[in-house]
Amino acid sequence: MDYLSTVFWTQDEIRFREEVRAFCEKEIAPVSDKLDKGPYPRDLITKIGKAGYMGVHHEKAAGGSARGLSYETIVAEEISRCNGGLDMARMASATLYGMPVSKFGTVEQKKRYLAPIIRGDKIGCIGITEPDVGSDTAGMKTRAERDGNEWVVTGEKRFITNGSQADYMCCFAITDPKVDPKNGMTAFIVDTKSKGFSVLKDHDLLGMKSSRVSWLKIDHVRVPSDMVLGSPGQGFRILMDELDSERTAIAAEAIGYARIPYETAVKHSNERQQFGKRIREFEGVSFKIADMAMKLEAGRALTLTAARMLDKGLKATKQASIAKLYTTEAAVQITNDALQILGGLGYTTDYPVERFLRDARLMTIGGGTAEILRFLIQREVFKEFEL
Ligand SMILES: Cc1cc2nc3c(=O)[nH]c(=O)nc-3n(C[C@H](O)[C@H](O)[C@H](O)COP(=O)(O)OP(=O)(O)OC[C@H]3O[C@@H](n4cnc5c(N)ncnc54)[C@H](O)[C@@H]3O)c2cc1C
């Protein structure tokens, strides 16, 4: 199997992938179509946690297995191969919320607010996006003011994956509006049961229907000062750091969405006959298969490159952006081409291809749009040339 190629993956990673795939086949694949009605049952996240797949990239002291981001990409791809929304929810908790706490949290914070996430007993979310602020994160309007030993946080967060399901949010807010937001933003762990925290609505989405993505109001929520992540003013750095691991993991998810559509299209083109021939004998069909295979192989290599760099502690903004941009655009193209190869059948819900196409469509938007990623990549290129 191409994705088990020992050229790229270690023996342990290959064995781990087989283990995760067996778990997915048993626990997720049988319900993956039903899950699309949403919301995912909370006990499925607990099961994933108990199996050890919420914490492969987290330290052992917090209950993780400290294997690294390359293992998180394996979990992300395999679960996404069954159901995109479920992995988006898992990853929002384990990586989007989990990585800032893991990297910038104190020992006590990790014990209280990360260990239960890794066990799958609690759910996390990340609060960056707001009604008036999307790509331009530095322009965020949510404010936090110090009041004695507490901070008072006020604002709205929109499009928050797990928003209405989460126990804790990694919430970004401006704490010093007088300075550049890059120095005046702070990250907080917010308990979603706090007074003043409410769900305005769950968004009705095109895809990712097994997840819940919410619009939240944070109305003078009091947050103890020991729930600040890192130090006050460090929020933008934490945010930028989080995005590199998020984008690498999303790239792996995108490969996951594309796999079943690809496999289905290959088999269908071999079986379906028109004009007295198998449709794979028409170049209009078989060249689409060639492009799909090429994009999957290239996407995996790019994703693993970014994961390996981050696991070595290297800066990988360019590689993570390239991996996410390439694989998410590829996932949209592959799922769309697979639907085309299936003809009318592809447009029905008898096949999951339409579901994966709907899920894949999100990913050139969420976690940094394709346009923003192109901006970041060219900026890194010009830096490399010292121009
Ligand atoms: C299902 C879903 C789940 C999400 N989950 C989360 C989550 O868990 N937490 C969270 O904080 N956010 C989440 N988001 C928000 C997501 O990250 C944002 O939607 C995304 O960053 C884009 O922001 P925006 O939607 O406000 O678009 P905008 O920033 O308003 O952009 C609109 C358009 O303008 C383009 N554009 C903007 N600026 C530029 C520029 N400088 N150059 C070129 N083009 C530009 C964009 O590329 C886009 O095409 C989620 C979104 C969705 C839809």
The ligand as a Gaussian input file, in Angstrom:
#p B3LYP/6-31G(d) Opt

LIG

0 1
 C      -16.665000      25.022000      10.008000
 C      -15.688000      26.022000      10.551000
 C      -14.967000      25.712000      11.700000
 C      -14.102000      26.651000      12.260000
 N      -13.470000      26.401000      13.453000
 C      -12.813000      27.405000      14.089000
 C      -12.333000      27.242000      15.427000
 O      -12.444000      26.152000      16.024000
 N      -11.760000      28.307000      16.053000
 C      -11.622000      29.519000      15.433000
 O      -11.113000      30.437000      16.059000
 N      -12.035000      29.707000      14.150000
 C      -12.642000      28.681000      13.489000
 N      -13.113000      28.863000      12.210000
 C      -12.908000      30.158000      11.561000
 C      -11.946000      30.093000      10.385000
 O      -10.640000      29.921000      10.823000
 C      -12.168000      31.393000       9.583000
 O      -13.416000      31.220000       8.909000
 C      -11.069000      31.675000       8.610000
 O       -9.884000      32.007000       9.276000
 C      -11.413000      32.828000       7.657000
 O      -11.961000      33.912000       8.336000
 P      -13.348000      34.540000       7.841000
 O      -14.309000      33.423000       7.665000
 O      -13.721000      35.624000       8.771000
 O      -13.040000      35.119000       6.416000
 P      -12.371000      36.584000       6.071000
 O      -11.088000      36.752000       6.818000
 O      -13.414000      37.632000       6.221000
 O      -12.037000      36.368000       4.535000
 C      -13.039000      36.428000       3.512000
 C      -12.327000      36.225000       2.181000
 O      -11.368000      37.297000       1.985000
 C      -10.091000      36.736000       1.749000
 N       -9.043000      37.558000       2.355000
 C       -9.019000      38.102000       3.599000
 N       -7.863000      38.746000       3.806000
 C       -7.128000      38.605000       2.666000
 C       -5.832000      39.017000       2.258000
 N       -5.029000      39.718000       3.080000
 N       -5.410000      38.671000       1.017000
 C       -6.210000      37.951000       0.178000
 N       -7.437000      37.522000       0.512000
 C       -7.895000      37.835000       1.747000
 C      -10.118000      35.363000       2.408000
 O       -9.131000      34.490000       1.887000
 C      -11.545000      34.917000       2.100000
 O      -11.601000      34.375000       0.813000
 C      -13.930000      27.908000      11.612000
 C      -14.631000      28.195000      10.439000
 C      -15.509000      27.275000       9.922000
 C      -16.299000      27.658000       8.693000

